[in-house]
Amino acid sequence: MRRLASVMVVVAVAGCSVLRDAFSAHPEGAAQAAGQTLSVERLAEIASRVKGMPLQPTSLRQLAATYVNFTLFAMAMADGESLTDTSVVARAMWPVVSQLKFYHFHDRLTASRQPTDRQVDSLYTAGDLRAFQHLLIAVPQSAAPPVIQQKQAQVNALWRQLVTTGGANFAAVARRSSEDPGSKASGGMLGVSPRGRFVSQFEDAAWQLAPGAMSGVVRTPFGFHIIRRPPLAEIRDSFADGVRAILMAQFDSSYLADLSKQREIHVSGGAGEAIRATLEDLDGAERSNQRLATYRGGDFKMKDFVRWVYAINPQYLQALHTANDSEIGSLVEQLVERELALRQADSAKVQLSDSEWTTVRAEWDSTLGILGTLLNFTPAMLRDSASTKEGREQFMMARVNDYFDRLVSGQARFFPVPPLLAQWLRDRARWSIDAAGVQRASERAVALRASADSLAPPGSGAPSAGVRPAPGPPPVQGVPDSVLQRPPSRRVVQ
């Protein structure tokens, strides 16, 4: 299994302060979790000493949320919770598990739709789908006439070299001389596509070529090209793969469109505004039943959206801050489609293979191992620490305190509790973040930082070491674009 991109909540904590008793009980609480309280004063003190940390309530809330997650994790360990139970692993690794299930479901759906070798040959002959290879000598838009002349002389020399062999050595010449980084390594191959994929100058020349023919020098906004249409015998396997990928993409698009139509998906008015507001407080939205969309037989709630946020590409999350209502509505509709598709896979009783579960568990065990290493504890150490639950809780909270001490002093790397595990922990325990307490901590932190700055001698400030990401696998096994994306060799719903 390829390691998947992580989706994690990044907390703005850096600097050289210590947390000491940040997790001790205090009546003026900014956050509470499993009987532990983070005081307003201590949260303010922490924030004020973290060099470069913004002191707005949103930043302090993130810090408090991290406290909640680590405290709940620590208490689960102290209580003997098995975080390796299949149900826990399935939930914490939901993006990966769902992705693999849909792979199998998709294979069932498309098994009878794969084109035969004869159909692939017919498609090549018909010419509606074509594969080209090219060689590019790039010319910058601002290139001066002497540069253009030099580039043209270079490509003309390559063209004469190719003509002498009838293009038989095209791949070798492209690998050696082409300036297109996307196709150079593959001998200039551009894949299979219908007409309309390339700029007009390229299209006009390429689509005139018979199988095996090569163009003259073609000028486009990118530079000078030499284009070839390889004969079928030369590219039969790659052409077949390309055709199958296109047909599967067409099927996938039709499948989702039909699913949307049959289930009558409707995005609720105000979904865009609600989601933009939610992005400022994902933790608070994890339990929200606010309706974002409806469909025949159910609805899609804010808490469902938050779970998907932890699985989709984090770049998408950043883009949502500035997306308009139409763009967000489109995303919600796509997520509902994928939610329904995954439910169909579950209804079809699709399961992971034993080897897939072994790999998923290995990924998860590695994540738990990193958390244990950073918190400096092992199950054996925990068992030997105390004979009572209270004693084990004190031991684990000491480990959390020590980790944060090392974290903010630059002696440890930041590795968050995986968000989907944090959701599971929060569902099982009492926790809260007090908005008024966070606001008071924010105001108090401003005063503490101003006081510390006024007492510091000129030039005494040292740059913070900052918080470094932990080595090893990502804390959450997210998916680059969606939980349904797969490698190019195995197409799936896009």
TORZATI-213498 format. One record per residue (C-alpha): residue in one letter; x, y, z. Coordinates in steps of 0.001 Angstrom, whole numbers, padded with zeros to 6 digits, always signed. Layout:
<recs>
aXYZ/...
</recs>
This chain:
<recs>
m+000000+000000+000000/r+001330+003382-000893/r+001646+005726+002007/l-001038+008330+001786/a-000926+012027+002328/s-001602+013215+005846/v-004404+015527+006862/m-003630+017030+010234/v-004641+020020+012297/v-001506+022156+012611/v-001228+023966+015913/a+000684+027219+016096/v+002923+026366+019042/a+006608+027164+018894/g+009191+028640+021160/c+011033+027895+024357/s+008453+028074+027193/v+007452+025063+029267/l+003997+023747+030156/r+004849+022365+033589/d+001473+021939+035289/a-000610+023003+032296/f-002892+020035+032781/s-003524+020355+036492/a-007022+021006+037776/h-008035+024634+038192/p-011445+026272+038755/e-010847+028850+036003/g-010808+026385+033145/a-010300+027062+029456/a-010636+023370+028537/q-011491+020117+030210/a-011040+016512+029179/a-011572+013306+031129/g-011428+015116+034470/q-008356+017216+033666/t-008575+021006+033391/l-006408+023483+031541/s-006606+026735+033471/v-007137+030123+031869/e-003992+031457+033503/r-001849+028549+032390/l-003135+028660+028805/a-002376+032383+028745/e+001100+031795+030160/i+001870+029114+027572/a+000676+031227+024670/s+002481+034345+025825/r+005824+032506+025952/v+005528+030801+022571/k+007548+033059+020339/g+005645+034071+017241/m+002347+032484+018246/p-000643+034733+017477/l-002607+035534+020607/q-006057+035626+019044/p-008667+033316+020571/t-008598+031062+017482/s-004925+030247+018076/l-005422+029592+021767/r-008419+027427+020975/q-006228+025289+018723/l-003766+024867+021565/a-006590+023942+023927/a-007955+021460+021368/t-004556+019795+021192/y-004612+019496+024972/v-007987+017790+024768/n-006791+015281+022181/f-003625+014324+024024/t-005423+014121+027355/l-008105+011826+025969/f-005444+009651+024366/a-003523+009495+027649/m-006643+008618+029634/a-007577+005894+027135/m-004146+004363+027643/a-004482+004626+031418/d-007923+002985+031279/g-006604+000069+029248/e-008513+000869+026053/s-007459-001284+023120/l-006672+001101+020287/t-005785-001873+018107/d-009304-003311+018136/t-010637-003824+014610/s-013495-001345+015077/v-011102+001356+016288/v-008639+000728+013464/a-011457+000785+010894/r-012661+004145+012145/a-009259+005765+012605/m-008107+004469+009222/w-011458+005158+007557/p-010048+006879+004438/v-007798+003951+003607/v-010308+001248+004512/s-013065+002936+002496/q-010748+003489-000425/l-009794-000180-000580/k-013411-001294-000253/f-014421+000889-003139/y-011555-000426-005251/h-013045-003894-004938/f-016593-002643-005521/h-015493-000693-008568/d-013790-003765-009981/r-017080-005646-009645/l-018973-002905-011447/t-016536-002687-014320/a-015543-006325-014739/s-017915-006803-017687/r-017136-003419-019197/q-013458-003902-019956/p-012772-003622-023720/t-011390-006686-025462/d-008157-006653-027452/r-010171-006652-030671/q-012176-003633-029515/v-008957-001806-028628/d-007577-002479-032109/s-010801-001188-033647/l-010635+001993-031600/y-007088+002659-032811/t-008182+002150-036410/a-011253+004370-036016/g-008969+007172-034821/d-011329+008876-032374/l-008769+008168-029689/r-005128+008686-030540/a-001715+008509-028915/f+001133+010823-029878/q+004711+011289-028853/h+006585+014539-029220/l+009922+016202-028775/l+009963+019774-027480/i+012628+022444-027648/a+011241+025045-025278/v+011211+028740-026198/p+010410+031296-023469/q+007673+033779-024340/s+010125+036642-023845/a+012912+035074-025911/a+014885+037463-028111/p+015153+036743-031887/p+018709+035346-031629/v+017537+032860-028998/i+014586+031815-031143/q+016867+031297-034121/q+019232+029178-032043/k+016342+027039-030751/q+014966+026572-034254/a+018360+025492-035556/q+018546+022987-032699/v+015154+021439-033459/n+015848+021396-037221/a+018989+019379-036585/l+017031+016904-034484/w+014351+016637-037175/r+016930+015773-039824/q+018364+013136-037514/l+014911+011584-037050/v+014090+011663-040763/t+017063+009454-041582/t+015459+006603-039592/g+011841+007365-040414/g+011225+008158-036735/a+012228+004695-035543/n+014630+006242-033023/f+012123+008884-031875/a+011895+007650-028269/a+015675+007587-027828/v+016102+011077-029275/a+013239+012426-027119/r+014740+010965-023955/r+018063+012560-024795/s+017025+015950-026194/s+013399+016847-025360/e+012806+019724-022959/d+009350+018575-021861/p+009867+017196-018324/g+006461+015535-018346/s+007125+013228-021284/k+010917+013146-021656/a+011451+010021-019561/s+008776+008088-021492/g+010307+008847-024866/g+007899+011693-025550/m+004679+009677-025083/l+001670+011867-024351/g-000897+009209-023627/v-004255+008424-025223/s-006870+011148-025697/p-009616+012406-027977/r-009112+015549-030007/g-009061+018792-028029/r-006463+018005-025392/f-003653+020182-026771/v-003234+023738-028054/s-004584+024347-031540/q-001222+024510-033367/f-000267+021129-031944/e-003709+019616-032610/d-003813+020778-036241/a-000498+019110-037020/a-000911+015980-034895/w-004344+014959-036138/q-003207+014990-039749/l-000684+012235-039082/a-001242+008702-040299/p-000046+005801-038099/g+003746+005810-038064/a+004035+009286-039595/m+006040+012197-038200/s+005392+015923-038540/g+007756+018653-039493/v+008753+021299-036963/v+005647+022776-035303/r+005670+026094-033420/t+003360+026552-030401/p+003400+028972-027452/f+005620+026436-025673/g+008314+026259-028321/f+009214+023998-031239/h+007791+020461-031456/i+008312+017393-033565/i+005264+015107-033357/r+004895+011435-034186/r+001918+009077-034201/p+003284+005657-033244/p+001862+002627-035081/l-000363+000261-033101/a+002142-002582-033122/e+004630-000350-031340/i+002311+000836-028547/r-000403-001834-028354/d-000149-002375-024573/s+000079+001291-023576/f-002689+002234-026008/a-004920-000471-024526/d-004230+000829-021008/g-005048+004359-022106/v-008288+003303-023766/r-009381+001363-020706/a-008605+004347-018469/i-010715+006659-020641/l-013624+004227-020789/m-013488+003701-017038/a-013437+007458-016435/q-016501+007806-018647/f-018219+005021-016739/d-017302+006589-013408/s-018691+009957-014431/s-021912+008374-015650/y-022156+006237-012518/l-021964+009231-010179/a-024316+011327-012306/d-026891+008542-012286/l-026440+008109-008541/s-027039+011825-007975/k-030139+011782-010157/q-031617+008626-008661/r-031103+009770-005075/e-032188+013372-005796/i-029268+015080-004080/h-030013+018676-003075/v-027522+020998-001380/s-029132+023119+001323/g-029189+026890+001048/g-026576+028511+003249/a-024259+025483+003101/g-021382+027608+001833/e-021634+030143+004645/a-022004+027411+007257/i-018945+025532+006027/r-016754+028633+005901/a-017695+029329+009518/t-017037+025696+010464/l-013481+025853+009153/e-012636+028084+012111/d-013748+025412+014578/l-013664+021891+013157/d-013541+020420+016663/g-016838+022019+017585/a-018459+020891+014333/e-017599+017205+014779/r-020908+016635+016555/s-023026+019111+014582/n-026212+017773+013009/q-026663+020858+010834/r-027996+019684+007476/l-025860+020522+004445/a-027629+018400+001848/t-030542+016045+001472/y-031092+013004-000703/r-033786+010415-001055/g-033511+008337+002079/g-031290+010571+004191/d-029240+013698+004637/f-025629+014851+004808/k-024752+016673+008022/m-021955+018957+009114/k-020359+016156+011137/d-020238+014053+007948/f-018505+016913+006153/v-015915+017223+008943/r-015043+013542+008630/w-014427+014035+004907/v-012307+017102+005647/y-009904+014811+007469/a-009648+012620+004349/i-009432+015040+001434/n-006380+016878+000216/p-005414+019601+002765/q-004936+022004-000151/y-008679+021725-000772/l-009305+022703+002828/q-007242+025851+002404/a-009084+026722-000806/l-012443+026471+000959/h-011680+029585+002977/t-012019+031704-000176/a-014397+029499-002205/n-017769+030928-003164/d-021116+029322-002355/s-021360+027637-005757/e-017927+026032-005441/i-018614+024799-001927/g-022016+023514-002997/s-020379+021543-005799/l-017931+020003-003324/v-020756+019039-000959/e-022637+017369-003811/q-019539+015414-004806/l-018973+014279-001222/v-022580+013111-000959/e-022159+011135-004186/r-019076+009465-002795/e-020778+008808+000521/l-023602+007041-001282/a-021154+005113-003457/l-019348+003857-000364/r-022671+002801+001160/q-023379+000785-001970/a-020019-000911-001507/d-020938-001739+002095/s-024332-003033+000993/a-022570-005298-001483/k-020671-006814+001480/v-017319-005783+000056/q-014469-006585+002453/l-010738-006066+002599/s-008511-009052+002031/d-006433-010461+004877/s-003271-009025+003331/e-004874-005587+003033/w-005918-005647+006675/t-002396-006660+007607/t-001032-003631+005786/v-003630-001282+007290/r-002834-002540+010769/a+000886-002137+010165/e+000275+001501+009199/w-001812+002044+012313/d+000640+000288+014625/s+003376+002534+013266/t+001315+005618+014094/l+000644+004420+017640/g+004310+003562+017974/i+005347+007109+017128/l+002886+008537+019662/g+004294+006197+022293/t+007876+007150+021445/l+007178+010869+021592/l+005285+010539+024874/n+008088+008299+026167/f+005966+005415+027379/t+005291+001787+026566/p+002411-000449+027688/a+004839-002239+029987/m+005927+001050+031584/l+002285+001965+032098/r+001462-001379+033741/d+004430-001043+036080/s+003730+002609+036927/a+000886+002094+039383/s-001625-000462+040617/t-004599+001924+040527/k-006400+003722+037745/e-005681+007071+039386/g-001980+006278+039524/r-001904+005301+035857/e-003719+008502+034917/q-001169+010562+036835/f+001648+008709+035091/m+000174+009314+031631/m-000518+012985+032283/a+003088+013357+033429/r+004106+011888+030052/v+001883+014381+028232/n+003291+017263+030276/d+006827+016151+029585/y+006152+015880+025851/f+004748+019407+025678/d+007666+020689+027747/r+010051+019217+025190/l+007885+020280+022279/v+007803+023998+023008/s+011487+024039+023928/g+012366+022558+020550/q+013498+019213+021975/a+010650+017166+020483/r+008799+017022+017194/f+005104+017738+016803/f+002918+014755+015989/p-000823+015252+016579/v-003267+012659+017744/p-004820+011528+014435/p-008074+013473+013952/l-010225+010404+013276/l-008854+008731+016404/a-009494+011965+018277/q-013105+011843+017080/w-013472+008314+018429/l-011952+009347+021770/r-014179+012407+022033/d-017274+010334+021372/r-016421+008165+024380/a-015462+010776+026969/r-016535+014118+028353/w-014607+017096+027118/s-015178+020778+026478/i-013458+023961+025389/d-014856+027039+027076/a-015116+029970+024656/a-015227+032524+027455/g-012227+030940+029118/v-010269+030981+025862/q-011195+034649+025366/r-009935+035505+028862/a-006770+033541+028227/s-006232+035456+024988/e-006556+038811+026755/r-004332+037690+029611/a-001696+036357+027186/v-001443+039751+025499/a-000728+041373+028854/l+001805+038717+029861/r+003694+038984+026587/a+003784+042785+026787/s+005129+042578+030344/a+007796+040050+029363/d+008856+042131+026358/s+009217+045261+028473/l+011510+043479+030928/a+013722+041828+028317/p+017069+043565+027683/p+017568+044918+024147/g+018783+042290+021706/s+018250+039420+024156/g+015548+037702+022184/a+016615+034479+020498/p+014751+032976+017604/s+012552+030055+018506/a+013571+026579+017540/g+009988+026036+016477/v+007999+022845+016356/r+009274+020247+013916/p+007085+017533+012385/a+007771+014066+013679/p+009504+011529+011443/g+007777+008415+010214/p+004340+007812+008704/p+001679+010496+008633/p-000600+010754+011685/v-003712+010359+009568/q-003910+008259+006476/g-005627+010766+004211/v-006257+010623+000499/p-004809+013161-001953/d-008040+014200-003695/s-010805+012027-002349/v-011211+008719-000644/l-012109+007269-004012/q-008990+008251-005916/r-006647+005477-006970/p-003389+005054-008891/p-003621+005581-012673/s-003245+001857-013302/r-006529+001209-011487/r-009071+003859-012353/v-011822+004761-009955/v-014502+007382-009515/q-012873+010814-009784/
</recs>
